[in-house]
């Protein structure tokens, strides 16, 4: 999990699908859930998109490009 501001997180799924997403969605204003397995991203989207404060990204978290000024996110 990457904290990009006091209430925004990136939840890197890895091998433990959706482990923290549901909890983070109740605590943060926005969560971006990232997984390199497209089927895991889709399952997470199905399970958690009803929260309305999540983005689901099929990508390699080690290759994400973050803004230089994290406070601007």
PyMOL Python script that loads the backbone (N, CA, C, O; Angstrom):
from pymol import cmd

cmd.read_pdbstr("""\
ATOM      1  N   UNK A   1       0.836  -1.158   0.000  1.00  0.00           N
ATOM      2  CA  UNK A   1       0.000   0.000   0.000  1.00  0.00           C
ATOM      3  C   UNK A   1       0.890   1.233   0.000  1.00  0.00           C
ATOM      4  O   UNK A   1       1.891   1.290   0.714  1.00  0.00           O
ATOM      5  N   UNK A   2       0.520   2.206  -0.798  1.00  0.00           N
ATOM      6  CA  UNK A   2       1.273   3.447  -0.904  1.00  0.00           C
ATOM      7  C   UNK A   2       0.363   4.592  -0.488  1.00  0.00           C
ATOM      8  O   UNK A   2      -0.698   4.787  -1.082  1.00  0.00           O
ATOM      9  N   UNK A   3       0.762   5.347   0.518  1.00  0.00           N
ATOM     10  CA  UNK A   3       0.014   6.495   0.997  1.00  0.00           C
ATOM     11  C   UNK A   3       0.468   7.700   0.184  1.00  0.00           C
ATOM     12  O   UNK A   3       1.619   8.124   0.289  1.00  0.00           O
ATOM     13  N   UNK A   4      -0.437   8.258  -0.632  1.00  0.00           N
ATOM     14  CA  UNK A   4      -0.045   9.400  -1.455  1.00  0.00           C
ATOM     15  C   UNK A   4      -0.558  10.723  -0.894  1.00  0.00           C
ATOM     16  O   UNK A   4      -0.193  11.787  -1.395  1.00  0.00           O
ATOM     17  N   UNK A   5      -1.382  10.673   0.118  1.00  0.00           N
ATOM     18  CA  UNK A   5      -1.820  11.849   0.861  1.00  0.00           C
ATOM     19  C   UNK A   5      -2.553  11.337   2.100  1.00  0.00           C
ATOM     20  O   UNK A   5      -2.753  10.129   2.231  1.00  0.00           O
ATOM     21  N   UNK A   6      -2.956  12.218   3.007  1.00  0.00           N
ATOM     22  CA  UNK A   6      -3.588  11.723   4.232  1.00  0.00           C
ATOM     23  C   UNK A   6      -4.827  10.860   4.014  1.00  0.00           C
ATOM     24  O   UNK A   6      -5.156  10.036   4.868  1.00  0.00           O
ATOM     25  N   UNK A   7      -5.513  11.031   2.900  1.00  0.00           N
ATOM     26  CA  UNK A   7      -6.731  10.246   2.702  1.00  0.00           C
ATOM     27  C   UNK A   7      -6.845   9.624   1.312  1.00  0.00           C
ATOM     28  O   UNK A   7      -7.950   9.316   0.865  1.00  0.00           O
ATOM     29  N   UNK A   8      -5.715   9.434   0.621  1.00  0.00           N
ATOM     30  CA  UNK A   8      -5.704   8.801  -0.697  1.00  0.00           C
ATOM     31  C   UNK A   8      -4.618   7.728  -0.710  1.00  0.00           C
ATOM     32  O   UNK A   8      -3.492   7.968  -0.276  1.00  0.00           O
ATOM     33  N   UNK A   9      -4.964   6.553  -1.208  1.00  0.00           N
ATOM     34  CA  UNK A   9      -4.048   5.427  -1.182  1.00  0.00           C
ATOM     35  C   UNK A   9      -4.005   4.708  -2.515  1.00  0.00           C
ATOM     36  O   UNK A   9      -4.962   4.735  -3.289  1.00  0.00           O
ATOM     37  N   UNK A  10      -2.871   4.063  -2.767  1.00  0.00           N
ATOM     38  CA  UNK A  10      -2.766   3.099  -3.858  1.00  0.00           C
ATOM     39  C   UNK A  10      -2.615   1.742  -3.195  1.00  0.00           C
ATOM     40  O   UNK A  10      -1.690   1.523  -2.412  1.00  0.00           O
ATOM     41  N   UNK A  11      -3.520   0.843  -3.510  1.00  0.00           N
ATOM     42  CA  UNK A  11      -3.509  -0.508  -2.960  1.00  0.00           C
ATOM     43  C   UNK A  11      -2.958  -1.436  -4.029  1.00  0.00           C
ATOM     44  O   UNK A  11      -3.651  -1.764  -4.991  1.00  0.00           O
ATOM     45  N   UNK A  12      -1.732  -1.851  -3.863  1.00  0.00           N
ATOM     46  CA  UNK A  12      -1.088  -2.766  -4.801  1.00  0.00           C
ATOM     47  C   UNK A  12      -1.482  -4.183  -4.426  1.00  0.00           C
ATOM     48  O   UNK A  12      -1.096  -4.682  -3.369  1.00  0.00           O
ATOM     49  N   UNK A  13      -2.240  -4.820  -5.278  1.00  0.00           N
ATOM     50  CA  UNK A  13      -2.847  -6.101  -4.954  1.00  0.00           C
ATOM     51  C   UNK A  13      -1.855  -7.244  -4.813  1.00  0.00           C
ATOM     52  O   UNK A  13      -1.896  -7.973  -3.822  1.00  0.00           O
ATOM     53  N   UNK A  14      -0.970  -7.415  -5.778  1.00  0.00           N
ATOM     54  CA  UNK A  14      -0.042  -8.538  -5.711  1.00  0.00           C
ATOM     55  C   UNK A  14      -0.786  -9.855  -5.592  1.00  0.00           C
ATOM     56  O   UNK A  14      -1.869 -10.008  -6.156  1.00  0.00           O
ATOM     57  N   UNK A  15      -0.218 -10.808  -4.863  1.00  0.00           N
ATOM     58  CA  UNK A  15      -0.817 -12.132  -4.798  1.00  0.00           C
ATOM     59  C   UNK A  15      -2.031 -12.237  -3.884  1.00  0.00           C
ATOM     60  O   UNK A  15      -2.724 -13.254  -3.900  1.00  0.00           O
ATOM     61  N   UNK A  16      -2.294 -11.224  -3.105  1.00  0.00           N
ATOM     62  CA  UNK A  16      -3.412 -11.292  -2.161  1.00  0.00           C
ATOM     63  C   UNK A  16      -4.531 -10.398  -2.675  1.00  0.00           C
ATOM     64  O   UNK A  16      -4.630  -9.226  -2.311  1.00  0.00           O
ATOM     65  N   UNK A  17      -5.369 -10.973  -3.525  1.00  0.00           N
ATOM     66  CA  UNK A  17      -6.399 -10.199  -4.210  1.00  0.00           C
ATOM     67  C   UNK A  17      -7.351  -9.506  -3.240  1.00  0.00           C
ATOM     68  O   UNK A  17      -7.917 -10.130  -2.343  1.00  0.00           O
ATOM     69  N   UNK A  18      -7.508  -8.227  -3.439  1.00  0.00           N
ATOM     70  CA  UNK A  18      -8.488  -7.402  -2.718  1.00  0.00           C
ATOM     71  C   UNK A  18      -8.332  -7.426  -1.200  1.00  0.00           C
ATOM     72  O   UNK A  18      -9.298  -7.159  -0.485  1.00  0.00           O
ATOM     73  N   UNK A  19      -7.172  -7.731  -0.704  1.00  0.00           N
ATOM     74  CA  UNK A  19      -6.989  -7.887   0.748  1.00  0.00           C
ATOM     75  C   UNK A  19      -7.344  -6.632   1.536  1.00  0.00           C
ATOM     76  O   UNK A  19      -8.001  -6.715   2.574  1.00  0.00           O
ATOM     77  N   UNK A  20      -6.915  -5.480   1.053  1.00  0.00           N
ATOM     78  CA  UNK A  20      -7.125  -4.247   1.805  1.00  0.00           C
ATOM     79  C   UNK A  20      -8.116  -3.289   1.154  1.00  0.00           C
ATOM     80  O   UNK A  20      -8.564  -2.342   1.800  1.00  0.00           O
ATOM     81  N   UNK A  21      -8.463  -3.510  -0.087  1.00  0.00           N
ATOM     82  CA  UNK A  21      -9.267  -2.536  -0.817  1.00  0.00           C
ATOM     83  C   UNK A  21     -10.555  -2.179  -0.095  1.00  0.00           C
ATOM     84  O   UNK A  21     -10.839  -0.997   0.099  1.00  0.00           O
ATOM     85  N   UNK A  22     -11.339  -3.166   0.306  1.00  0.00           N
ATOM     86  CA  UNK A  22     -12.628  -2.886   0.949  1.00  0.00           C
ATOM     87  C   UNK A  22     -12.464  -2.028   2.194  1.00  0.00           C
ATOM     88  O   UNK A  22     -13.215  -1.074   2.399  1.00  0.00           O
ATOM     89  N   UNK A  23     -11.494  -2.360   3.014  1.00  0.00           N
ATOM     90  CA  UNK A  23     -11.263  -1.587   4.237  1.00  0.00           C
ATOM     91  C   UNK A  23     -10.816  -0.163   3.904  1.00  0.00           C
ATOM     92  O   UNK A  23     -11.338   0.801   4.463  1.00  0.00           O
ATOM     93  N   UNK A  24      -9.857  -0.036   2.997  1.00  0.00           N
ATOM     94  CA  UNK A  24      -9.359   1.298   2.650  1.00  0.00           C
ATOM     95  C   UNK A  24     -10.464   2.176   2.075  1.00  0.00           C
ATOM     96  O   UNK A  24     -10.487   3.384   2.315  1.00  0.00           O
ATOM     97  N   UNK A  25     -11.373   1.579   1.324  1.00  0.00           N
ATOM     98  CA  UNK A  25     -12.454   2.357   0.716  1.00  0.00           C
ATOM     99  C   UNK A  25     -13.392   2.958   1.751  1.00  0.00           C
ATOM    100  O   UNK A  25     -14.077   3.942   1.468  1.00  0.00           O
ATOM    101  N   UNK A  26     -13.431   2.386   2.931  1.00  0.00           N
ATOM    102  CA  UNK A  26     -14.264   2.960   3.995  1.00  0.00           C
ATOM    103  C   UNK A  26     -13.510   4.015   4.788  1.00  0.00           C
ATOM    104  O   UNK A  26     -14.117   4.736   5.581  1.00  0.00           O
ATOM    105  N   UNK A  27     -12.190   4.121   4.591  1.00  0.00           N
ATOM    106  CA  UNK A  27     -11.359   5.039   5.371  1.00  0.00           C
ATOM    107  C   UNK A  27     -10.830   6.224   4.565  1.00  0.00           C
ATOM    108  O   UNK A  27     -10.546   7.278   5.133  1.00  0.00           O
ATOM    109  N   UNK A  28     -10.696   6.063   3.264  1.00  0.00           N
ATOM    110  CA  UNK A  28     -10.038   7.080   2.430  1.00  0.00           C
ATOM    111  C   UNK A  28     -11.025   7.741   1.480  1.00  0.00           C
ATOM    112  O   UNK A  28     -12.081   7.190   1.170  1.00  0.00           O
ATOM    113  N   UNK A  29     -10.663   8.927   1.027  1.00  0.00           N
ATOM    114  CA  UNK A  29     -11.513   9.600   0.042  1.00  0.00           C
ATOM    115  C   UNK A  29     -11.386   8.948  -1.329  1.00  0.00           C
ATOM    116  O   UNK A  29     -12.309   9.008  -2.141  1.00  0.00           O
ATOM    117  N   UNK A  30     -10.229   8.322  -1.585  1.00  0.00           N
ATOM    118  CA  UNK A  30     -10.035   7.625  -2.859  1.00  0.00           C
ATOM    119  C   UNK A  30      -8.955   6.547  -2.710  1.00  0.00           C
ATOM    120  O   UNK A  30      -7.957   6.735  -2.015  1.00  0.00           O
ATOM    121  N   UNK A  31      -9.184   5.423  -3.379  1.00  0.00           N
ATOM    122  CA  UNK A  31      -8.213   4.332  -3.421  1.00  0.00           C
ATOM    123  C   UNK A  31      -8.026   3.928  -4.869  1.00  0.00           C
ATOM    124  O   UNK A  31      -8.999   3.762  -5.604  1.00  0.00           O
ATOM    125  N   UNK A  32      -6.776   3.771  -5.282  1.00  0.00           N
ATOM    126  CA  UNK A  32      -6.469   3.217  -6.593  1.00  0.00           C
ATOM    127  C   UNK A  32      -5.913   1.821  -6.359  1.00  0.00           C
ATOM    128  O   UNK A  32      -4.840   1.660  -5.779  1.00  0.00           O
ATOM    129  N   UNK A  33      -6.646   0.817  -6.813  1.00  0.00           N
ATOM    130  CA  UNK A  33      -6.231  -0.578  -6.649  1.00  0.00           C
ATOM    131  C   UNK A  33      -5.523  -1.023  -7.921  1.00  0.00           C
ATOM    132  O   UNK A  33      -6.075  -0.919  -9.016  1.00  0.00           O
ATOM    133  N   UNK A  34      -4.304  -1.516  -7.772  1.00  0.00           N
ATOM    134  CA  UNK A  34      -3.469  -1.882  -8.919  1.00  0.00           C
ATOM    135  C   UNK A  34      -3.103  -3.360  -8.840  1.00  0.00           C
ATOM    136  O   UNK A  34      -2.723  -3.858  -7.781  1.00  0.00           O
ATOM    137  N   UNK A  35      -3.220  -4.052  -9.964  1.00  0.00           N
ATOM    138  CA  UNK A  35      -2.783  -5.442 -10.038  1.00  0.00           C
ATOM    139  C   UNK A  35      -2.330  -5.723 -11.455  1.00  0.00           C
ATOM    140  O   UNK A  35      -2.872  -5.164 -12.409  1.00  0.00           O
ATOM    141  N   UNK A  36      -1.335  -6.589 -11.597  1.00  0.00           N
ATOM    142  CA  UNK A  36      -0.845  -6.933 -12.929  1.00  0.00           C
ATOM    143  C   UNK A  36      -1.673  -8.048 -13.570  1.00  0.00           C
ATOM    144  O   UNK A  36      -1.513  -8.330 -14.757  1.00  0.00           O
ATOM    145  N   UNK A  37      -2.561  -8.685 -12.791  1.00  0.00           N
ATOM    146  CA  UNK A  37      -3.435  -9.733 -13.319  1.00  0.00           C
ATOM    147  C   UNK A  37      -4.790  -9.115 -13.655  1.00  0.00           C
ATOM    148  O   UNK A  37      -5.522  -8.679 -12.767  1.00  0.00           O
ATOM    149  N   UNK A  38      -5.115  -9.083 -14.940  1.00  0.00           N
ATOM    150  CA  UNK A  38      -6.348  -8.431 -15.375  1.00  0.00           C
ATOM    151  C   UNK A  38      -7.598  -9.050 -14.733  1.00  0.00           C
ATOM    152  O   UNK A  38      -8.538  -8.334 -14.387  1.00  0.00           O
ATOM    153  N   UNK A  39      -7.605 -10.366 -14.577  1.00  0.00           N
ATOM    154  CA  UNK A  39      -8.770 -11.022 -13.967  1.00  0.00           C
ATOM    155  C   UNK A  39      -8.944 -10.599 -12.501  1.00  0.00           C
ATOM    156  O   UNK A  39     -10.073 -10.514 -12.018  1.00  0.00           O
ATOM    157  N   UNK A  40      -7.852 -10.335 -11.798  1.00  0.00           N
ATOM    158  CA  UNK A  40      -7.928  -9.874 -10.410  1.00  0.00           C
ATOM    159  C   UNK A  40      -8.472  -8.453 -10.348  1.00  0.00           C
ATOM    160  O   UNK A  40      -9.248  -8.113  -9.455  1.00  0.00           O
ATOM    161  N   UNK A  41      -8.062  -7.636 -11.297  1.00  0.00           N
ATOM    162  CA  UNK A  41      -8.564  -6.262 -11.359  1.00  0.00           C
ATOM    163  C   UNK A  41     -10.074  -6.286 -11.580  1.00  0.00           C
ATOM    164  O   UNK A  41     -10.815  -5.555 -10.923  1.00  0.00           O
ATOM    165  N   UNK A  42     -10.518  -7.121 -12.495  1.00  0.00           N
ATOM    166  CA  UNK A  42     -11.949  -7.199 -12.793  1.00  0.00           C
ATOM    167  C   UNK A  42     -12.737  -7.714 -11.586  1.00  0.00           C
ATOM    168  O   UNK A  42     -13.813  -7.192 -11.295  1.00  0.00           O
ATOM    169  N   UNK A  43     -12.233  -8.710 -10.888  1.00  0.00           N
ATOM    170  CA  UNK A  43     -12.910  -9.236  -9.701  1.00  0.00           C
ATOM    171  C   UNK A  43     -12.975  -8.173  -8.603  1.00  0.00           C
ATOM    172  O   UNK A  43     -13.999  -8.029  -7.935  1.00  0.00           O
ATOM    173  N   UNK A  44     -11.895  -7.440  -8.421  1.00  0.00           N
ATOM    174  CA  UNK A  44     -11.879  -6.360  -7.443  1.00  0.00           C
ATOM    175  C   UNK A  44     -12.898  -5.287  -7.831  1.00  0.00           C
ATOM    176  O   UNK A  44     -13.617  -4.773  -6.974  1.00  0.00           O
ATOM    177  N   UNK A  45     -12.958  -4.955  -9.108  1.00  0.00           N
ATOM    178  CA  UNK A  45     -13.927  -3.969  -9.593  1.00  0.00           C
ATOM    179  C   UNK A  45     -15.351  -4.451  -9.294  1.00  0.00           C
ATOM    180  O   UNK A  45     -16.183  -3.675  -8.823  1.00  0.00           O
ATOM    181  N   UNK A  46     -15.625  -5.706  -9.562  1.00  0.00           N
ATOM    182  CA  UNK A  46     -16.960  -6.256  -9.294  1.00  0.00           C
ATOM    183  C   UNK A  46     -17.304  -6.184  -7.809  1.00  0.00           C
ATOM    184  O   UNK A  46     -18.432  -5.854  -7.442  1.00  0.00           O
ATOM    185  N   UNK A  47     -16.334  -6.492  -6.963  1.00  0.00           N
ATOM    186  CA  UNK A  47     -16.571  -6.540  -5.521  1.00  0.00           C
ATOM    187  C   UNK A  47     -16.616  -5.171  -4.855  1.00  0.00           C
ATOM    188  O   UNK A  47     -17.276  -5.016  -3.827  1.00  0.00           O
ATOM    189  N   UNK A  48     -15.933  -4.174  -5.414  1.00  0.00           N
ATOM    190  CA  UNK A  48     -15.752  -2.915  -4.686  1.00  0.00           C
ATOM    191  C   UNK A  48     -16.161  -1.644  -5.407  1.00  0.00           C
ATOM    192  O   UNK A  48     -16.096  -0.573  -4.804  1.00  0.00           O
ATOM    193  N   UNK A  49     -16.575  -1.702  -6.655  1.00  0.00           N
ATOM    194  CA  UNK A  49     -16.891  -0.467  -7.374  1.00  0.00           C
ATOM    195  C   UNK A  49     -18.116   0.241  -6.806  1.00  0.00           C
ATOM    196  O   UNK A  49     -18.302   1.435  -7.043  1.00  0.00           O
ATOM    197  N   UNK A  50     -18.945  -0.472  -6.068  1.00  0.00           N
ATOM    198  CA  UNK A  50     -20.135   0.148  -5.469  1.00  0.00           C
ATOM    199  C   UNK A  50     -19.779   1.224  -4.446  1.00  0.00           C
ATOM    200  O   UNK A  50     -20.624   2.051  -4.103  1.00  0.00           O
ATOM    201  N   UNK A  51     -18.547   1.225  -3.957  1.00  0.00           N
ATOM    202  CA  UNK A  51     -18.142   2.246  -2.993  1.00  0.00           C
ATOM    203  C   UNK A  51     -18.087   3.632  -3.639  1.00  0.00           C
ATOM    204  O   UNK A  51     -18.331   4.638  -2.973  1.00  0.00           O
ATOM    205  N   UNK A  52     -17.772   3.684  -4.922  1.00  0.00           N
ATOM    206  CA  UNK A  52     -17.773   4.953  -5.645  1.00  0.00           C
ATOM    207  C   UNK A  52     -16.536   5.816  -5.470  1.00  0.00           C
ATOM    208  O   UNK A  52     -16.468   6.901  -6.047  1.00  0.00           O
ATOM    209  N   UNK A  53     -15.564   5.375  -4.697  1.00  0.00           N
ATOM    210  CA  UNK A  53     -14.355   6.177  -4.482  1.00  0.00           C
ATOM    211  C   UNK A  53     -13.099   5.384  -4.816  1.00  0.00           C
ATOM    212  O   UNK A  53     -12.064   5.525  -4.164  1.00  0.00           O
ATOM    213  N   UNK A  54     -13.209   4.541  -5.853  1.00  0.00           N
ATOM    214  CA  UNK A  54     -12.077   3.693  -6.230  1.00  0.00           C
ATOM    215  C   UNK A  54     -11.804   3.759  -7.724  1.00  0.00           C
ATOM    216  O   UNK A  54     -12.700   3.966  -8.542  1.00  0.00           O
ATOM    217  N   UNK A  55     -10.535   3.575  -8.042  1.00  0.00           N
ATOM    218  CA  UNK A  55     -10.097   3.365  -9.417  1.00  0.00           C
ATOM    219  C   UNK A  55      -9.412   2.010  -9.446  1.00  0.00           C
ATOM    220  O   UNK A  55      -8.741   1.625  -8.488  1.00  0.00           O
ATOM    221  N   UNK A  56      -9.580   1.291 -10.541  1.00  0.00           N
ATOM    222  CA  UNK A  56      -8.998  -0.037 -10.673  1.00  0.00           C
ATOM    223  C   UNK A  56      -8.101  -0.029 -11.898  1.00  0.00           C
ATOM    224  O   UNK A  56      -8.544   0.290 -13.002  1.00  0.00           O
ATOM    225  N   UNK A  57      -6.842  -0.380 -11.700  1.00  0.00           N
ATOM    226  CA  UNK A  57      -5.844  -0.231 -12.746  1.00  0.00           C
ATOM    227  C   UNK A  57      -5.113  -1.542 -12.986  1.00  0.00           C
ATOM    228  O   UNK A  57      -4.558  -2.136 -12.061  1.00  0.00           O
ATOM    229  N   UNK A  58      -5.119  -1.985 -14.233  1.00  0.00           N
ATOM    230  CA  UNK A  58      -4.362  -3.175 -14.640  1.00  0.00           C
ATOM    231  C   UNK A  58      -2.983  -2.681 -15.057  1.00  0.00           C
ATOM    232  O   UNK A  58      -2.814  -2.125 -16.142  1.00  0.00           O
ATOM    233  N   UNK A  59      -1.991  -2.892 -14.178  1.00  0.00           N
ATOM    234  CA  UNK A  59      -0.645  -2.383 -14.447  1.00  0.00           C
ATOM    235  C   UNK A  59       0.358  -3.034 -13.498  1.00  0.00           C
ATOM    236  O   UNK A  59      -0.008  -3.687 -12.521  1.00  0.00           O
ATOM    237  N   UNK A  60       1.610  -2.835 -13.814  1.00  0.00           N
ATOM    238  CA  UNK A  60       2.702  -3.255 -12.943  1.00  0.00           C
ATOM    239  C   UNK A  60       2.990  -2.086 -12.001  1.00  0.00           C
ATOM    240  O   UNK A  60       3.441  -1.029 -12.442  1.00  0.00           O
ATOM    241  N   UNK A  61       2.734  -2.270 -10.722  1.00  0.00           N
ATOM    242  CA  UNK A  61       2.865  -1.178  -9.762  1.00  0.00           C
ATOM    243  C   UNK A  61       4.292  -0.632  -9.710  1.00  0.00           C
ATOM    244  O   UNK A  61       4.493   0.528  -9.347  1.00  0.00           O
ATOM    245  N   UNK A  62       5.279  -1.442 -10.065  1.00  0.00           N
ATOM    246  CA  UNK A  62       6.665  -0.974 -10.032  1.00  0.00           C
ATOM    247  C   UNK A  62       6.971  -0.028 -11.182  1.00  0.00           C
ATOM    248  O   UNK A  62       8.039   0.584 -11.214  1.00  0.00           O
ATOM    249  N   UNK A  63       6.043   0.099 -12.128  1.00  0.00           N
ATOM    250  CA  UNK A  63       6.267   0.972 -13.285  1.00  0.00           C
ATOM    251  C   UNK A  63       5.297   2.145 -13.334  1.00  0.00           C
ATOM    252  O   UNK A  63       5.184   2.814 -14.361  1.00  0.00           O
ATOM    253  N   UNK A  64       4.601   2.398 -12.240  1.00  0.00           N
ATOM    254  CA  UNK A  64       3.693   3.534 -12.196  1.00  0.00           C
ATOM    255  C   UNK A  64       4.492   4.828 -12.115  1.00  0.00           C
ATOM    256  O   UNK A  64       5.562   4.875 -11.508  1.00  0.00           O
ATOM    257  N   UNK A  65       3.966   5.863 -12.726  1.00  0.00           N
ATOM    258  CA  UNK A  65       4.625   7.166 -12.736  1.00  0.00           C
ATOM    259  C   UNK A  65       3.867   8.080 -11.770  1.00  0.00           C
ATOM    260  O   UNK A  65       2.707   8.416 -12.007  1.00  0.00           O
ATOM    261  N   UNK A  66       4.530   8.479 -10.681  1.00  0.00           N
ATOM    262  CA  UNK A  66       3.919   9.350  -9.693  1.00  0.00           C
ATOM    263  C   UNK A  66       4.348  10.790  -9.912  1.00  0.00           C
ATOM    264  O   UNK A  66       5.468  11.043 -10.353  1.00  0.00           O
ATOM    265  N   UNK A  67       3.468  11.734  -9.608  1.00  0.00           N
ATOM    266  CA  UNK A  67       3.840  13.142  -9.718  1.00  0.00           C
ATOM    267  C   UNK A  67       4.992  13.465  -8.754  1.00  0.00           C
ATOM    268  O   UNK A  67       5.112  12.851  -7.693  1.00  0.00           O
ATOM    269  N   UNK A  68       5.817  14.412  -9.125  1.00  0.00           N
ATOM    270  CA  UNK A  68       6.942  14.820  -8.276  1.00  0.00           C
ATOM    271  C   UNK A  68       6.460  15.422  -6.965  1.00  0.00           C
ATOM    272  O   UNK A  68       7.048  15.166  -5.914  1.00  0.00           O
ATOM    273  N   UNK A  69       5.398  16.218  -7.014  1.00  0.00           N
ATOM    274  CA  UNK A  69       4.856  16.861  -5.833  1.00  0.00           C
ATOM    275  C   UNK A  69       3.640  16.066  -5.376  1.00  0.00           C
ATOM    276  O   UNK A  69       2.541  16.243  -5.902  1.00  0.00           O
ATOM    277  N   UNK A  70       3.836  15.195  -4.400  1.00  0.00           N
ATOM    278  CA  UNK A  70       2.755  14.325  -3.938  1.00  0.00           C
ATOM    279  C   UNK A  70       1.589  15.106  -3.344  1.00  0.00           C
ATOM    280  O   UNK A  70       0.459  14.619  -3.371  1.00  0.00           O
ATOM    281  N   UNK A  71       1.821  16.275  -2.819  1.00  0.00           N
ATOM    282  CA  UNK A  71       0.723  17.044  -2.234  1.00  0.00           C
ATOM    283  C   UNK A  71      -0.231  17.567  -3.298  1.00  0.00           C
ATOM    284  O   UNK A  71      -1.335  18.004  -2.972  1.00  0.00           O
ATOM    285  N   UNK A  72       0.171  17.531  -4.553  1.00  0.00           N
ATOM    286  CA  UNK A  72      -0.677  18.008  -5.647  1.00  0.00           C
ATOM    287  C   UNK A  72      -1.648  16.960  -6.128  1.00  0.00           C
ATOM    288  O   UNK A  72      -2.480  17.239  -6.992  1.00  0.00           O
ATOM    289  N   UNK A  73      -1.562  15.747  -5.584  1.00  0.00           N
ATOM    290  CA  UNK A  73      -2.427  14.659  -6.037  1.00  0.00           C
ATOM    291  C   UNK A  73      -3.809  14.841  -5.488  1.00  0.00           C
ATOM    292  O   UNK A  73      -4.691  14.025  -5.755  1.00  0.00           O
TER     293      UNK A  73
END
""", "prot")
cmd.dss("prot")
cmd.show_as("cartoon", "prot")
cmd.util.cbc("prot")
cmd.orient("prot")
